[in-house]
Amino acid sequence: MQLLNLKGTIRFMAARNIAMAFSVLLMVASVVSMATKGINFGLDFTGGTSVEVSFSQPADLAKVRKVLAENGFADAAVQLYGNSTEVLVRLAPRKDEQKAEVIGNQLINVLKLVDPNIQMRSIEFVGPSVGEDLKEQGGLAMLTSLICILVYVAFRFEWRFAVGAVLALFHDVLITMGLFSVLGLEFDLTILAAILAVIGYSLNDTIVVSDRIRENFRKIRLDDTIEIVDISLTQTLNRTLITSLTTILVLIALFVWGGQTIHGFATALLFGVFVGTYSSVYIASSIAIVMGISKEDLIPVEVEKEGAEFDSMP
C-alpha cells in the first residue's frame, strides 16, 4: 500500500477501510465492556456521602486509606482538597441508610486514629434520586450537543459532512467511555465535563478539515474525490499535529502532577485528544466518501440574475 504519491500528498484514504474496521472493533469492544462490566459511576451519579475534614498537619493519604479500610470504610475515596491538610472523603450509599451526620461522626472517630486533632469542615449527602437525575441530564447534554452539531455542520457545509462529523463524535464518546469501563476508572461529573470537552476539541478539528475539503473541491481541477480529500488532509496535517501535541503536553503535565482530584479528568481528555485527532482524519472524511460526497455537492449553484438574458442581447 503506497502511502505517499509523487506530488508529496499522503494517501490517508488508502487505509480508510482498515481504519473503519479498527474503529468498529473498538466500538464493539466498548459496548460489550459496558454491557458486561458496566461503568464505575462516582458518587455524583450513584449518591452517597461527602465529608471534608481538616488535619492539623499534612495528611498521609496512604495511611488514611489504610485506617479507613481497617475500620469498615473500605469503599472510601480519599483525596486532597485545596491544600495538603484538607482532605475530602467520599462514601458510597450505606445499605442501612444511615443519616449523613451519623456516618460523618463515625468517620471522624476513625480518622482521629490518624490525627487526634482532626476537624470536620463540611458534610454533604447526595441521594440516589439526585444521582439518577444527574446521569439523565448528563446523557441529554451529550445528545443535545450532537444534534446541534448535526444541524450546524449540515447548514454550514453539507449534510454528508454533518453525518460524518456526528458519527465521528459518537465514535469518540463511545470509545472513551469504553476505556473507563475496561479499566474500571471512576466516572463522575468531571469526567462528563472532559467528554464534552473532547466533543468540542474533535469537532474543531473536523470543521477545519471539512472547510479545507470544501475549499479544494472548488479550486482544484480534479474529479477524484479521494485524491482531493487526501490533499486536504495533508495540507491540514501540520496544524493538526501542532494543536494535538501542544494539548497533549499540557494534559500529560496534569496527568502526572495534577493530583488525584483531576487524574480522571486528565485521563479522559488525554485519551480523547488521541481518538479525536484520529477520527477527524479517518472517520468523518471516510463516512462522507462512503455516502458519495462529490465536487458537484459543494460547488455553489450560479443563480441567473433576472433580466440577464436581455442584457446579453445586442
Sequence and secondary structure as in RCSB ss.txt:
>XXXX:A:sequence
MQLLNLKGTIRFMAARNIAMAFSVLLMVASVVSMATKGINFGLDFTGGTSVEVSFSQPADLAKVRKVLAENGFAD
AAVQLYGNSTEVLVRLAPRKDEQKAEVIGNQLINVLKLVDPNIQMRSIEFVGPSVGEDLKEQGGLAMLTSLICIL
VYVAFRFEWRFAVGAVLALFHDVLITMGLFSVLGLEFDLTILAAILAVIGYSLNDTIVVSDRIRENFRKIRLDDT
IEIVDISLTQTLNRTLITSLTTILVLIALFVWGGQTIHGFATALLFGVFVGTYSSVYIASSIAIVMGISKEDLIP
VEVEKEGAEFDSMP
>XXXX:A:secstr
   B TTS B GGGGHHHHHHHHHHHHHHHHHHHHHT  EE HHHH EEEEEEE SS   HHHHHHHHHHTT TT
 EEEE SSTTEEEEEE   TT   HHHHHHHHHHHHTTT TT EEEEEEEE HHHHHHHHHHHHHHHHHHHHHHH
HHHHHHT HHHHHHHHHHHHHHHHHHHHHHHHHT EE HHHHHHHHHHHHHHHHHHHHHHHHHHHHHHHS    H
HHHHHHHHHHTHHHHHHHHHHHHHHHHHHHHHS GGGHHHHHHHHHHHHHHHHHHHTHHHHHHHHTT  HHHHS 
     TTHHHHT  
